[in-house]
Amino acid sequence: MHDIALEYYKRALNIRKELNHTLEIAPILSNIGVIYYDKKDFIQAEKYHKEALVLNLNNRVYKSAGICHINIGNIYYDRNDPKQADYNYRQALKYIGDDYQIKELLYYNLGEVNLKLGNLEDALKYNDTCMTIKDSLYSREAIKSLNEMQVKYETEKTQLELEKKDLESKNKQVLIYAALGGCILLLGLAFFIFRGLRQKQKDNKVLEQMNTIVSEKNKIVEAQHKDITDSIKYAERIQTAILPPDKLWKEILPNSFVYYRPKDILSGDFYWVEETKTHVYIAAADCTGHGVPGALVSIINYNLLNKAVLEKNLTDPAQILNQVNEWLTQALHQSYNEASMRDGMDVSICTINKKTKLMQFAGAFNSGYLVKDGAITEMPADKKPVGAFIEDDITAFTSKEYQLTGNETIYLFSDGYADQFGGPKGKKFKYKNLQKLILDSQPLTFEEQKEKAKNTFLDWKGSYEQTDDVLLIGFKYS
């Protein structure tokens, strides 16, 4: 299959060069490089990837240039040349931009290379950076599978195009042969014309059949896309039904607002509220990833929070997180040696004693803010997620206590708001601006605060793509 794919890619490459389709030459060169890489022919693989790199840089296709550097780095890594691998991975970081899926792979590769080089401090730094990138986490094997699928798709597509061109070329040859035969032998003119017409009809029929096949395949793809979209929308209904209804939320926290904006149809962020005879519980959570993977993990974590409160009767938020941490690890059958991915969540949770008004706060990577008398105080979180491996880290979460008087406003959030790129220079919004937004909103009602948070976010984002799911909760308990 590799040799067949190479043949068609090289034929496609010649066609693109003849037509001077400059922008389409580099992807073909990269695909040829991938095939040689799979064949373990590292010399040829490096040659084609470097040609693609030069074209991408000349055409300012910087993201593709970054991917070329990654492929070249992989070649040097497999050839046991970690220094060159490290150089190309670092070069890739300059061009990848804000694609966090590719960045996660890059930081993982940099960690492995620096470990091989003996740069333990750099290896640890890159591995830590890799672990903090939670958006659309895909392993190196997943990326390789996607590349293989892309190669297969491009091969089939190129094969169909070449077959179509062969048929068209054959038609032209038939007409030429018929005309020449008429010049040489007048008597054979009718025969050659007749044969040419019949052959043309056959070829056109074959061409029509090929077009029908392509059309049918497109219909299948469209149907599959519709099925997937319908399934995701139905899953959205399920996820929305699990979240606290607005009526219940307002009954428990009448002085509050929730600004919730998923990146995709489904979300990895969720908000949670519960009330017992003695306590009120509020949480803002950010699960691994977004979209379908994030939504699946969010449903699991939402149910585990309910179980910890309603079945175990836990009131200390640190104990709740410890229990959910243990259950989640067991539910996902995770262990330290299984994989580099960790399916968990960052979360901030408050529990309020309804009688004493004593609030306890605990967080897993997610801090919170307490605003009183025009001053904002950060409620710090533990620097680890819920869902860490039990064998790897058994350090318990910790709670902090705050005595409420009724004049405090509490804010819980995920990192999506502060991490959004936008503004005049395309930079992150950052937590400093989030704190300013909260302080500026204090004179407003909670509904007005929600509207201000929404408008500020949209104005900052502008034409930029939404980076992550966004969740911001504000409430006052009295």
C-alpha positions as CSV (number, residue, x, y, z in Angstrom):
1,M,0.0,0.0,0.0
2,H,2.9,2.4,0.8
3,D,4.3,1.9,-2.7
4,I,0.9,2.5,-4.4
5,A,0.4,5.6,-2.3
6,L,3.8,6.9,-3.2
7,E,3.2,6.3,-6.9
8,Y,0.0,8.3,-6.9
9,Y,1.3,11.1,-4.7
10,K,4.3,11.5,-7.0
11,R,2.0,11.6,-10.0
12,A,-0.1,14.2,-8.3
13,L,3.0,16.2,-7.4
14,N,4.0,16.3,-11.1
15,I,0.5,17.5,-12.1
16,R,0.5,20.3,-9.4
17,K,4.0,21.4,-10.6
18,E,2.8,21.5,-14.2
19,L,-0.2,23.5,-13.2
20,N,2.0,25.7,-11.0
21,H,-0.3,25.1,-8.0
22,T,2.3,26.3,-5.5
23,L,0.1,26.2,-2.3
24,E,-0.9,22.6,-3.0
25,I,2.6,21.2,-3.6
26,A,3.8,21.5,0.1
27,P,1.0,19.2,1.5
28,I,1.8,16.6,-1.1
29,L,5.5,16.7,-0.2
30,S,4.6,16.4,3.5
31,N,2.4,13.3,2.8
32,I,5.2,11.7,0.8
33,G,7.5,12.4,3.7
34,V,5.0,10.7,6.1
35,I,4.9,7.6,3.9
36,Y,8.7,7.4,3.8
37,Y,8.7,7.8,7.6
38,D,6.4,4.9,8.0
39,K,8.7,2.8,5.7
40,K,11.6,3.7,8.0
41,D,13.3,5.5,5.1
42,F,14.4,8.4,7.2
43,I,16.7,10.0,4.6
44,Q,13.9,10.3,2.0
45,A,11.4,11.4,4.6
46,E,13.7,14.2,5.8
47,K,14.3,15.3,2.2
48,Y,10.6,15.7,1.4
49,H,9.6,17.3,4.8
50,K,12.4,19.9,4.3
51,E,11.2,20.7,0.8
52,A,7.7,21.2,2.2
53,L,9.1,23.3,5.0
54,V,10.8,25.7,2.6
55,L,7.6,26.1,0.5
56,N,5.5,26.7,3.6
57,L,7.8,29.4,4.9
58,N,8.0,31.1,1.5
59,N,4.2,31.1,1.2
60,R,3.9,32.2,4.9
61,V,1.8,29.0,5.8
62,Y,3.4,29.1,9.2
63,K,1.3,26.5,10.9
64,S,2.1,23.9,8.2
65,A,5.8,25.0,8.6
66,G,5.5,24.2,12.3
67,I,4.1,20.7,11.5
68,C,7.0,20.1,9.1
69,H,9.5,20.9,11.9
70,I,7.6,18.4,14.2
71,N,7.9,15.7,11.5
72,I,11.6,16.4,11.0
73,G,12.0,16.4,14.8
74,N,10.3,12.9,14.9
75,I,12.7,11.6,12.3
76,Y,15.8,12.8,14.3
77,Y,14.3,11.4,17.5
78,D,13.9,7.9,15.8
79,R,17.4,8.2,14.4
80,N,18.7,8.8,18.0
81,D,19.7,12.3,17.3
82,P,18.0,14.1,20.3
83,K,19.9,17.4,19.7
84,Q,18.5,17.9,16.2
85,A,15.1,16.7,17.4
86,D,15.1,19.2,20.2
87,Y,16.1,22.0,17.8
88,N,13.2,21.2,15.3
89,Y,10.6,20.9,18.1
90,R,11.7,24.3,19.5
91,Q,11.4,25.8,15.9
92,A,7.9,24.3,15.7
93,L,6.8,26.3,18.7
94,K,7.5,29.5,16.8
95,Y,5.0,28.7,14.1
96,I,2.2,26.6,15.6
97,G,0.5,29.6,17.2
98,D,-2.5,28.8,19.4
99,D,-3.2,25.2,18.3
100,Y,-3.2,23.7,21.8
101,Q,-3.7,20.1,20.5
102,I,-0.4,20.3,18.6
103,K,1.3,22.3,21.4
104,E,0.4,19.5,23.9
105,L,2.2,17.0,21.6
106,L,5.1,19.4,21.1
107,Y,5.7,19.9,24.9
108,Y,5.4,16.1,25.4
109,N,8.1,15.5,22.7
110,L,10.3,18.2,24.1
111,G,10.0,16.6,27.6
112,E,11.0,13.2,26.1
113,V,13.9,14.6,24.1
114,N,15.3,16.6,27.0
115,L,15.0,13.5,29.2
116,K,17.1,11.7,26.7
117,L,19.6,14.6,26.6
118,G,19.9,14.5,30.4
119,N,18.4,18.0,30.8
120,L,16.2,16.8,33.6
121,E,15.1,20.4,34.7
122,D,14.0,21.2,31.1
123,A,12.3,17.9,30.8
124,L,10.3,18.5,34.0
125,K,9.4,22.0,32.8
126,Y,8.1,20.8,29.4
127,N,6.2,17.9,31.0
128,D,4.6,20.3,33.5
129,T,3.6,22.6,30.6
130,C,2.2,19.6,28.7
131,M,0.0,18.7,31.7
132,T,-1.5,22.2,32.0
133,I,-2.8,22.1,28.4
134,K,-6.2,20.5,28.8
135,D,-7.9,21.5,25.6
136,S,-8.6,18.6,23.2
137,L,-5.9,16.4,24.6
138,Y,-4.8,13.9,22.0
139,S,-1.9,11.5,22.5
140,R,0.9,11.1,20.0
141,E,-0.6,7.8,18.9
142,A,-3.9,9.6,18.1
143,I,-2.2,12.2,15.9
144,K,-0.4,9.4,14.1
145,S,-3.7,7.7,13.5
146,L,-5.2,10.9,12.1
147,N,-2.2,11.3,9.8
148,E,-2.7,7.7,8.5
149,M,-6.4,8.4,7.9
150,Q,-5.5,11.6,6.1
151,V,-2.9,9.8,3.9
152,K,-5.5,7.1,3.1
153,Y,-8.2,9.7,2.2
154,E,-5.7,11.7,0.0
155,T,-4.6,8.5,-1.7
156,E,-8.1,7.5,-2.6
157,K,-9.0,11.0,-3.7
158,T,-5.8,11.3,-5.8
159,Q,-6.4,7.8,-7.3
160,L,-9.9,8.8,-8.4
161,E,-8.6,12.0,-10.0
162,L,-5.9,10.2,-11.9
163,E,-8.3,7.5,-13.1
164,K,-10.6,10.3,-14.3
165,K,-7.7,12.0,-16.1
166,D,-6.7,8.7,-17.7
167,L,-10.2,8.2,-19.1
168,E,-10.2,11.7,-20.5
169,S,-6.8,11.2,-22.1
170,K,-7.9,7.9,-23.5
171,N,-10.9,9.6,-25.2
172,K,-8.6,12.1,-26.9
173,Q,-6.3,9.3,-28.1
174,V,-9.2,7.5,-29.7
175,L,-10.2,10.6,-31.7
176,I,-6.6,11.2,-32.8
177,Y,-6.2,7.6,-34.0
178,A,-9.5,7.9,-35.9
179,A,-8.5,11.1,-37.7
180,L,-5.0,9.7,-38.6
181,G,-6.6,6.5,-39.9
182,G,-8.9,8.5,-42.2
183,C,-6.0,10.3,-43.7
184,I,-4.0,7.1,-44.4
185,L,-6.9,5.0,-45.7
186,L,-10.1,6.6,-46.8
187,L,-11.8,3.3,-46.9
188,G,-11.1,2.8,-43.2
189,L,-12.4,6.2,-42.2
190,A,-16.0,5.1,-41.4
191,F,-14.6,2.1,-39.5
192,F,-12.3,4.2,-37.3
193,I,-15.0,6.9,-36.7
194,F,-17.5,4.2,-35.7
195,R,-15.0,2.5,-33.4
196,G,-14.0,5.8,-31.9
197,L,-17.6,6.7,-31.2
198,R,-18.4,3.4,-29.6
199,Q,-15.2,3.6,-27.4
200,K,-16.1,7.2,-26.4
201,Q,-19.6,6.0,-25.4
202,K,-18.1,3.3,-23.3
203,D,-15.6,5.6,-21.7
204,N,-18.2,8.2,-21.0
205,K,-20.3,5.5,-19.4
206,V,-17.4,4.5,-17.2
207,L,-16.8,8.2,-16.4
208,E,-20.4,8.6,-15.5
209,Q,-20.3,5.6,-13.2
210,M,-17.2,7.1,-11.6
211,N,-19.0,10.4,-11.0
212,T,-22.0,8.5,-9.6
213,I,-19.7,6.7,-7.2
214,V,-18.1,10.0,-6.0
215,S,-21.6,11.5,-5.7
216,E,-22.8,8.6,-3.6
217,K,-19.7,8.8,-1.4
218,N,-20.4,12.5,-0.8
219,K,-24.0,11.7,0.1
220,I,-22.8,9.1,2.6
221,V,-20.4,11.6,4.2
222,E,-23.2,14.2,4.4
223,A,-25.5,11.6,6.0
224,Q,-22.8,10.6,8.5
225,H,-22.1,14.3,9.3
226,K,-25.9,14.8,9.9
227,D,-26.1,11.8,12.2
228,I,-23.1,13.0,14.2
229,T,-24.5,16.5,14.5
230,D,-27.9,15.2,15.5
231,S,-26.3,12.9,18.1
232,I,-24.3,15.8,19.5
233,K,-27.4,18.0,19.7
234,Y,-29.3,15.3,21.5
235,A,-26.3,14.9,23.9
236,E,-26.6,18.7,24.5
237,R,-30.2,18.2,25.6
238,I,-29.1,15.5,28.1
239,Q,-26.2,17.7,29.4
240,T,-28.5,20.7,29.7
241,A,-31.1,18.6,31.6
242,I,-28.4,17.6,34.1
243,L,-27.4,21.2,34.9
244,P,-29.3,23.0,37.7
245,P,-32.5,24.6,36.3
246,D,-32.7,28.4,36.6
247,K,-35.7,28.1,38.9
248,L,-33.8,25.8,41.4
249,W,-30.7,28.0,41.2
250,K,-32.7,31.2,42.0
251,E,-34.5,29.5,44.8
252,I,-31.3,28.5,46.5
253,L,-29.3,31.7,45.5
254,P,-31.7,34.5,44.6
255,N,-28.8,37.0,44.6
256,S,-26.6,35.5,41.9
257,F,-25.9,35.1,38.2
258,V,-24.3,32.4,36.0
259,Y,-22.5,33.3,32.7
260,Y,-22.1,30.0,30.8
261,R,-20.8,29.9,27.2
262,P,-19.6,26.5,25.8
263,K,-16.9,26.6,23.1
264,D,-18.7,23.9,21.1
265,I,-22.3,22.5,21.3
266,L,-21.2,20.4,24.3
267,S,-19.1,21.7,27.2
268,G,-16.5,20.4,29.6
269,D,-17.4,23.2,32.1
270,F,-20.4,22.8,34.4
271,Y,-22.0,24.6,37.4
272,W,-23.5,22.9,40.4
273,V,-25.7,23.8,43.3
274,E,-27.2,21.7,46.1
275,E,-29.0,22.3,49.3
276,T,-29.5,20.2,52.4
277,K,-31.1,21.0,55.8
278,T,-27.8,22.5,57.1
279,H,-25.7,23.5,54.1
280,V,-25.7,25.1,50.7
281,Y,-23.1,23.9,48.1
282,I,-21.9,25.8,45.0
283,A,-19.3,24.7,42.5
284,A,-17.7,25.8,39.2
285,A,-15.9,23.0,37.4
286,D,-13.7,22.6,34.3
287,C,-13.3,19.0,33.1
288,T,-10.6,17.7,30.8
289,G,-11.1,19.0,27.2
290,H,-14.3,20.4,25.7
291,G,-16.9,19.2,23.3
292,V,-17.9,15.5,23.5
293,P,-15.0,14.3,25.6
294,G,-15.4,17.2,28.1
295,A,-19.1,16.7,28.3
296,L,-18.7,13.0,29.1
297,V,-16.3,13.7,32.0
298,S,-18.5,16.6,33.2
299,I,-21.5,14.3,33.6
300,I,-19.5,11.8,35.6
301,N,-18.1,14.5,37.9
302,Y,-21.5,16.2,38.3
303,N,-23.0,12.9,39.6
304,L,-20.0,12.2,41.9
305,L,-20.5,15.6,43.5
306,N,-24.1,14.8,44.2
307,K,-23.2,11.4,45.5
308,A,-20.6,12.9,47.9
309,V,-23.1,15.3,49.4
310,L,-26.4,13.4,49.2
311,E,-25.1,9.9,50.0
312,K,-22.0,10.5,52.1
313,N,-23.4,13.6,53.8
314,L,-20.0,15.4,53.4
315,T,-20.0,19.1,54.2
316,D,-16.3,20.0,54.1
317,P,-15.4,20.9,50.5
318,A,-11.9,19.4,50.8
319,Q,-13.4,16.0,51.9
320,I,-15.8,16.2,49.0
321,L,-13.0,16.7,46.5
322,N,-10.9,13.9,48.2
323,Q,-13.9,11.5,47.8
324,V,-14.6,12.5,44.2
325,N,-10.9,12.2,43.4
326,E,-10.9,8.6,44.6
327,W,-14.2,7.7,42.9
328,L,-13.2,9.3,39.6
329,T,-9.9,7.5,39.5
330,Q,-11.6,4.2,40.2
331,A,-14.5,4.9,37.7
332,L,-12.1,5.6,34.8
333,H,-9.8,2.7,35.8
334,Q,-6.8,5.1,35.8
335,S,-3.4,4.2,37.2
336,Y,0.0,5.9,37.2
337,N,1.5,3.6,34.5
338,E,-1.5,3.4,32.2
339,A,-1.3,6.6,30.1
340,S,0.0,10.1,30.0
341,M,-3.6,11.5,29.8
342,R,-5.5,12.3,33.0
343,D,-9.3,12.6,32.8
344,G,-10.3,14.9,35.6
345,M,-11.4,18.4,36.5
346,D,-10.3,21.7,37.9
347,V,-13.0,22.9,40.3
348,S,-13.7,25.5,43.0
349,I,-16.4,24.6,45.6
350,C,-18.0,26.5,48.5
351,T,-20.1,25.1,51.3
352,I,-22.1,27.4,53.5
353,N,-23.5,26.6,56.9
354,K,-27.0,28.0,56.8
355,K,-27.1,28.6,60.6
356,T,-23.6,30.0,61.3
357,K,-22.9,31.6,57.8
358,L,-19.5,30.0,57.9
359,M,-18.3,29.4,54.4
360,Q,-15.6,26.8,53.6
361,F,-13.7,26.9,50.2
362,A,-11.6,24.3,48.5
363,G,-10.2,24.3,45.0
364,A,-8.4,22.1,42.5
365,F,-6.4,24.5,40.3
366,N,-9.4,26.8,40.4
367,S,-9.2,29.7,42.8
368,G,-12.1,32.0,43.7
369,Y,-12.6,35.6,44.6
370,L,-14.3,37.2,47.7
371,V,-15.2,40.9,47.3
372,K,-16.0,43.0,50.4
373,D,-15.9,46.8,51.0
374,G,-14.5,47.4,47.5
375,A,-11.5,45.0,48.0
376,I,-11.0,41.7,46.3
377,T,-9.4,38.7,48.0
378,E,-8.3,35.6,46.2
379,M,-9.4,32.3,47.8
380,P,-6.4,30.1,46.8
381,A,-6.8,26.6,45.4
382,D,-4.6,23.5,45.7
383,K,-2.3,23.1,42.7
384,K,-3.5,19.7,41.5
385,P,-6.6,18.5,39.7
386,V,-9.4,16.2,40.8
387,G,-8.8,12.9,39.1
388,A,-5.1,12.6,39.9
389,F,-3.8,9.1,40.2
390,I,-4.1,7.6,43.7
391,E,-0.7,5.9,43.4
392,D,0.9,9.1,42.1
393,D,-0.3,11.7,44.6
394,I,-2.3,11.0,47.7
395,T,-2.0,14.5,49.2
396,A,-5.4,15.6,50.5
397,F,-7.2,18.7,49.4
398,T,-7.4,21.6,51.9
399,S,-10.2,23.9,53.0
400,K,-10.2,27.6,53.9
401,E,-12.8,29.2,56.2
402,Y,-14.5,32.6,55.7
403,Q,-17.1,34.0,58.1
404,L,-19.9,35.6,56.0
405,T,-21.7,38.7,57.2
406,G,-24.0,39.2,54.2
407,N,-21.9,41.9,52.6
408,E,-19.6,39.6,50.7
409,T,-19.9,38.7,47.0
410,I,-18.3,35.4,45.9
411,Y,-17.1,34.7,42.4
412,L,-16.2,31.2,41.0
413,F,-15.0,30.5,37.5
414,S,-13.2,28.3,35.0
415,D,-10.0,29.5,33.2
416,G,-11.9,30.0,29.9
417,Y,-12.7,33.7,30.5
418,A,-9.1,34.7,31.5
419,D,-7.5,32.6,28.8
420,Q,-9.5,34.0,25.9
421,F,-7.4,35.6,23.1
422,G,-8.6,38.9,21.7
423,G,-8.3,42.7,22.1
424,P,-6.3,45.0,19.8
425,K,-3.1,42.8,20.1
426,G,-4.7,39.3,20.1
427,K,-3.5,38.6,23.7
428,K,-5.1,36.7,26.6
429,F,-7.7,38.6,28.7
430,K,-5.9,37.4,31.9
431,Y,-7.0,37.3,35.6
432,K,-5.9,40.8,36.3
433,N,-8.5,42.2,33.9
434,L,-11.1,39.7,35.3
435,Q,-10.5,41.1,38.8
436,K,-11.0,44.7,37.4
437,L,-14.2,43.6,35.7
438,I,-15.5,42.2,38.9
439,L,-14.7,45.3,41.0
440,D,-16.1,47.6,38.4
441,S,-19.4,45.5,38.4
442,Q,-20.0,45.9,42.2
443,P,-22.5,48.8,41.9
444,L,-24.6,46.7,39.4
445,T,-27.4,44.2,40.1
446,F,-26.5,40.6,39.4
447,E,-28.4,40.5,36.1
448,E,-26.5,43.7,35.0
449,Q,-23.2,42.0,36.1
450,K,-24.0,39.0,33.9
451,E,-24.8,41.3,30.9
452,K,-21.5,43.3,31.5
453,A,-19.5,40.0,31.7
454,K,-21.1,38.8,28.5
455,N,-20.5,42.1,26.6
456,T,-17.0,42.4,27.8
457,F,-16.1,38.9,26.8
458,L,-17.6,39.3,23.3
459,D,-16.0,42.7,22.7
460,W,-12.6,41.3,23.8
461,K,-13.0,38.1,21.6
462,G,-14.0,40.0,18.6
463,S,-13.3,37.9,15.5
464,Y,-11.0,35.5,17.3
465,E,-12.2,31.9,17.8
466,Q,-13.4,31.1,21.3
467,T,-10.5,29.4,23.1
468,D,-12.3,27.3,25.7
469,D,-15.5,26.8,27.5
470,V,-16.4,29.9,29.6
471,L,-18.0,29.8,33.1
472,L,-18.4,32.7,35.6
473,I,-20.6,32.6,38.7
474,G,-21.3,35.4,41.1
475,F,-23.5,35.2,44.3
476,K,-24.1,36.8,47.6
477,Y,-25.4,34.7,50.5
478,S,-27.5,36.5,53.1
